[in-house]
Amino acid sequence: NNHPCVKPIALMRYLCTMITPPGGVVLDPFLGSGTTGIAATQEGFKFVGMEIDEGYVELSRRRMEQNLSKT
């Protein structure tokens, strides 16, 4: 993963549960490497992510597919 700001999935899972109501939607307007999307989905939330950099879109797509196929 070559993104300059990769956050721990466990931290983002915790933060998602702190601010998102049950059945809620997590919005990440700066998708980056996809950590928030992975975390939100693992916690059972719906997720919307946006990213302007096409390279990071592909990076996050691959990373999310890898991580979510493990659950």
C-alpha positions as CSV (number, residue, x, y, z in Angstrom):
1,N,0.0,0.0,0.0
2,N,1.7,3.2,-1.1
3,H,-0.8,5.7,0.3
4,P,0.9,8.3,2.6
5,C,-1.8,8.1,5.3
6,V,-3.0,4.6,6.0
7,K,-4.9,4.3,9.2
8,P,-5.3,1.1,11.3
9,I,-8.5,-0.7,10.4
10,A,-9.2,-1.4,14.1
11,L,-9.1,2.3,14.9
12,M,-11.5,3.2,12.1
13,R,-13.9,0.4,13.2
14,Y,-14.0,1.9,16.6
15,L,-14.5,5.4,15.3
16,C,-17.3,4.3,13.0
17,T,-19.2,2.7,15.9
18,M,-18.7,5.8,18.0
19,I,-20.4,8.2,15.5
20,T,-22.7,6.1,13.3
21,P,-26.1,5.0,14.5
22,P,-27.2,1.3,14.0
23,G,-28.0,0.8,10.3
24,G,-26.4,4.1,9.4
25,V,-24.2,5.2,6.5
26,V,-20.6,6.2,6.8
27,L,-19.4,8.8,4.3
28,D,-15.8,9.3,3.5
29,P,-15.2,12.2,1.1
30,F,-11.5,11.4,0.9
31,L,-11.4,7.7,0.4
32,G,-7.6,7.4,0.0
33,S,-6.6,3.8,0.7
34,G,-10.1,2.6,1.7
35,T,-9.5,2.0,5.4
36,T,-12.8,3.6,6.4
37,G,-14.7,1.7,3.9
38,I,-13.3,-1.6,5.1
39,A,-14.0,-0.7,8.7
40,A,-17.5,0.5,8.1
41,T,-18.4,-2.5,6.1
42,Q,-16.9,-4.9,8.7
43,E,-19.1,-3.2,11.3
44,G,-22.2,-3.7,9.2
45,F,-22.7,-0.1,8.1
46,K,-23.4,1.0,4.6
47,F,-20.6,3.0,3.1
48,V,-20.1,5.8,0.5
49,G,-16.6,6.8,-0.4
50,M,-15.3,9.5,-2.8
51,E,-11.8,10.0,-4.2
52,I,-10.6,12.4,-6.8
53,D,-7.3,10.5,-7.5
54,E,-8.0,7.6,-9.9
55,G,-4.9,5.8,-8.6
56,Y,-6.2,5.8,-5.1
57,V,-9.7,4.7,-6.3
58,E,-8.1,1.6,-7.8
59,L,-5.9,1.1,-4.7
60,S,-8.9,1.3,-2.4
61,R,-11.0,-0.9,-4.6
62,R,-8.3,-3.7,-4.5
63,R,-7.7,-3.2,-0.8
64,M,-11.4,-3.4,0.1
65,E,-11.9,-6.4,-2.1
66,Q,-9.0,-8.2,-0.4
67,N,-10.0,-7.3,3.1
68,L,-13.7,-7.9,2.8
69,S,-13.3,-11.3,1.2
70,K,-11.6,-12.4,4.4
71,T,-14.7,-11.7,6.5
